[in-house]
Amino acid sequence: MTALDTVPFVDEESAEAPAVAPRVRVRGLDVGFRTRTGIRSVVRGVSFDLAPGRCLAIVGESGSGKSVTARSLVGLTGPTAQVVAEAIEIDGVDVRDLDPRGWRALRGRRIGFILQDALVSLDPLRPVGREIDEALRLHGAGDRRSRRRRVLELLRAVGVPQPERRARQRPGELSGGLRQRALIASAIALDPPLVIADEPTTALDVSVQAQVLAQLADMKSRGVSIVLISHDLSVVAHLADEVLVMRGGEVVEQGDARTVLADPRHPYTRSLIAAVPGGHTRSTRLAPDVELPHIDATALRGAARVVHDGPVLEVAHLSKRFRTPGGGSHLAVDDVSFTLDRGRTLGIVGESGSGKSTTARLALALERADAGEVSLLGQPWSALPESRRRALRRRISVVSQDPLSSFDPRFDVRQLLDDALDGTPFRTTAAREARIRELLAQVALPDEVLRRLPSQLSGGQRQRVAIARALAASPDVIVLDEAVSALDVSVQAQILDLLVALQDALGISYLFISHDLGVIHHLSDHILVMKDGVVVEEGDPDQVFHRPTHPYTRQLVDALLTLEN
């Protein structure tokens, strides 16, 4: 038993507000990491209090120190970290000198920690129900039967449909949204009085996001304190009571959430708010202070090619069914049709499991359809054998949500881009080297990244490399599947501005898959709304968002969070 186990729970409803001691008290937090050349400072002078039943949001771009600050509260900064502070107190107990055993007793029972990357955080070989049960069992919470009831109750609470079935499935059998919800269920299994949530809604569509935020809001109403790390300022506006804005390891602004978001004082905070995409940002730059690269359309096009005058991509009556465990089947895509014109963006939006990503894979001919066909540049595409498709592959490319998993980890950036030039007119060493440097310039990356491995790049840099790789063969169509969903708002703004500039200069067409309605509204010329494998509504962005006709579209729009609601 640690000292924390003897600290009584504070019920703020029965106490006068001024008398409530902070659940978390941090003073003068500095964090650095030991390197071969000395200590690299990443957090400097952070201080804050967090009372019971309150939410503190920490926002900032990648590398700002927000996640390191949060990890300092649970002793998970890693073995090379040097953590120094005047105080780090939880329920009045200073945790700076806790040993590993003390931290293990603290985590789970007193602090729940929700990570962003559920696929890495969950055991890939263990059903998610057993993962949640393990958190309960390790802390002696009930017998097997009561734990089983609690597991199902938790899965329902975070919006997991068919919890009995999902509890038996492994993480690899679940969508990204379902994995994230299972991870949240595991973190809150023991009803900890403090929850640290690091980007808990990044992988979630708006309807599921609303369920998770309702769960967090309910926890807050019961006295749970929440530290929220998020790049989604609309989520922050919805849940946070206080906001702490970090940049370069330091706090540049903090205060009441409504005040900071409605009337920010620091230029950096103002730039973050201006970078939020939506209908009001259509045809405008999201990051006007960031210089866009000069795009030489002639150089990027490479060798001359025949330009098709009609739609670049035509999808007719696609259907796809997958077998499920137990001998059943699931109709993932049902009679989907659309056309994509040159230089235009078609956005596909829907919740997890709606069929949007399967539709993208069918369009790319990475999955074989059970019915229907895809034409590329007026020619058969899906009906061709792969041996005949190979010559056309460079006319359509893809940028995924997680470029790190799509890169060969052994290749540096030069090798990744050079590999993408196979089969293109760039055949000599000199031509390939010139092309690689052109591609880097188009996505505003310096030449020094050529020597780096993907793991040595930031999230924004990796996504720029992914776009450069997709551009390598001068494609007519790029399929972007949740390509900006994992990026913080400032980096997302720069990537979206870059995609628009590339499209304007090169006439590229985008098939843009996203659960983020704000991004879809900002970028798309035409929108498809999918549910259960079916297109339930389509139209131009303003029509779909402001005058939706289908109940499901209205449900999505109603669930959309903004800085104002």
Secondary structure, 3 states (H helix, E strand, C coil): CCHHHHCCCCCHHHCCHHHCCCCEEEEEEEEEEEECCEEEEEEEEEEEEECCCCEEEEECCCCCCHHHHHHHCCCCCCCCEEEECCEEEECCEECCCCCHHHHHHHECCCEEEECCCHHHHCCCCCCHHHHHHHHHHHCCCCCHHHHHHHHHHHHHHCCCCCHHHHHCCCHHHCCHHHHHHHHHHHHCCCCCCEEEEECCCCCCCHHHHHHHHHHHHHHHHCCCEEEEECCCHHHHHHHCCEEEEEECCEEEEEEEHHHHHHCCCCHHHHHHHHCCCCHHHCCCCCCCCCCCCCCCHHHHHCCCCCCCCCCCEEEEEEEEEEECCCCCEEEEEEEEEEEECCCCEEEEECCCCCCHHHHHHHHCCCCCCCEEEEEECCEECCCCCHHHHHHHHHHEEEECCCHHHHCCCCCCHHHHHHHHCCCCCCCCHHHHHHHHHHHHHHCCCCHHHHHCCHHHCCHHHHHHHHHHHHHCCCCCEEEEECCCCCCCHHHHHHHHHHHHHHHHHHCCEEEEEECCHHHHHHHCCEEEEEECCEEEEEECHHHHHHCCCCHHHHHHHHHCCCCCC
